Amino acid sequence: MLKVYRVNRVTITNRPTNGLRINRAVIRIGNFLDIYSNTVCATISTLADGATATFSCGGMKGRYVIVHIPGDQKILSLTEVGVYGYLAGNVAVDGAATQSSVYMDWFAEKAIDSNRGLQKNTSCSSTLNETNPWWRLDLRDVYKISKVVVTNRNDCCAEQINGAEIHIGNYLENNGNDNPICAVIPAIPAGESYNYSCGGMEGRYVNLIIPGDMKILTLFLKRSFVKMQFNSRVDLTDPSVRENVLKQLGSVLADRGFTNVTLHWSQTPKRVIQKVNADKRVLWIEVMANGQEENAALWGKTSQSSIYLDGRPELAVDGLLTTFTHTNSETDPWWRVDLLKVYRVNRVTITNRTTNGWRINRAVIRIGNFLDIYNNTVCATISTLADGATDTFSCGGMKGRYVIVHIPGDQKILSFTEVGVYGYLTGNVAEDGVATQSSTYMDWFAEKAIDSNQGLQQYPLCSSTNHETKPWWRLDLRDVYKISKVVVTNRNDCCPERINKAQIRIGNSLENNGNRNPICAVIPAIPAGESYNYSCGGMEGRYVNLIIPGDMKILTLCPVLKRSFVKMQFNSQVDLTDPSVRENVLKQLGSVLADRGFKNVTLRWSQTPKRVIQKVNADKSHCGNGK
């Protein structure tokens, strides 16, 4: 695709004849010309002649999309492929920067020149001391922008960035400063880079502006971080040895022109002994990012297709490198962890056993919500994994309650040491929270915004404050969460403009009723009765506030509508190919549902029914599925 994309989905359209040739094809995404070095998005079990199917890839990153069929004497033939997603990486570096004024030689383009130097003042952009200073980036094309990363200056005056607004859009009116707001920057510590999630806002221009008089806007280029993993025969648990390794690595990088580099150990390396044969031992050192994700597998419920001797399924999550799970030799052996709740899984780690590790070869990792293994989506296939080694498989935020490892085929044994599942909870945690608001208009109580019983035509099913200064609504989640998005639904009956300029704030402080916590997003507008998503990029907090700054404001919120879809199949002796008969059936069904309390239901035929005759024996016939 010439550039690296985050691929959300791939569509495959099969040929109208001999479509069986696509069966068992694998879709891979990645940056390697070697097919098997790229990550599996999905496997096409079967696809009808002429049909189109969509395969979710969950934002997997790659320049190449490959469709291939493993095996001998295979033919690959298909009609159309579609790849849908967005460009990954920093599109800023290809843009053109300008600003409202220039202080000495602190030019606008220095904020994107990819040559960051925090110790050199001239490696950043800066305006003069002026009213409403701004900086603008022309991306040269319209993009869907997932996030903006802003880096503050390191030498002094970190507070100068406070209150800056990030605007994104396609207009140059007022130098682009009237485009919609993505976020407001409350503060950024000196020299730090903060991410502001813009949830796919579209625009060619990205502006930063600080409202007010006698302001200075200074920006640095963001830093790049690289994680490295070591295989080493020296003992890196010794601090002096670690320090020496960093010095040597720094020297090598400097020789190659990388002089502005900071090296550190993200956590103390662990010493793990891997037995290779009777007379050799190898020291395996793994340097891992000291992130805040937790291994969700540790508190899940494990099971597997069979147990050989003491190879119980829970041994794969006991944190020990000396134990392993083990099935019998059987057809399609599997191991499964029930995470108890639905997660978006970013990655799965597999640690192989230290002997007979070949048994993991060709194992498939699947994620989903089904106990039937093959109904769940493929995250990756483990082609091979060395004895005692750990490998990480990116799943790109795939959703599921179950993570399954299985090996297709006969007379197979599944055995490995550890599984890690890393991601975050999905679903609406708001429903378990406690809501309050600055005031209550009649019986429009705060909790009605989260009662999961939306009725936009019945006004008391929404929350509302009185007419007041800075009305607010707050949700206590009862625990600290990493919040991926907030969904806000506007009222449907009138006055949709009242939600305009509402701020979404997330944090752990109740100072000023929680209204001083960091901003996730500012709501420019929401059409009447609509639900809009605001991406918060994993901001941490117990409290979620919505506040509308200003005098004589009203804040009204409605719960998010949950639509449920049910498919029904009819066996009927009446002729459902007749439109008037079909319409009458829907009316009768609607009446029955209404009698049982299901009034907010839309019924329709998903396709025109077909008339099929099934011959049962010589003297009887019934309506059925045969021909």
Helices and strands as residue ranges (DSSP letters): E 5-13, G 19-22, E 25-30, G 35-37, E 39-44, E 52-62, E 64-68, E 80-87, G 91-94, E 96-99, G 108-111, G 121-123, E 124-126, E 134-151, G 158-161, E 164-169, G 173-176, E 181-185, E 193-209, E 218-220, H 239-255, E 270-277, E 280-286, G 296-299, E 301-304, G 313-317, E 325-326, E 334-351, G 357-360, E 363-368, G 373-375, E 377-382, E 390-406, E 415-416, E 418-425, G 429-432, E 434-437, G 446-450, G 459-461, E 463-464, E 472-489, G 496-499, E 502-507, G 511-514, E 519-523, E 531-547, E 556-557, H 579-595, E 613-617, E 620-623
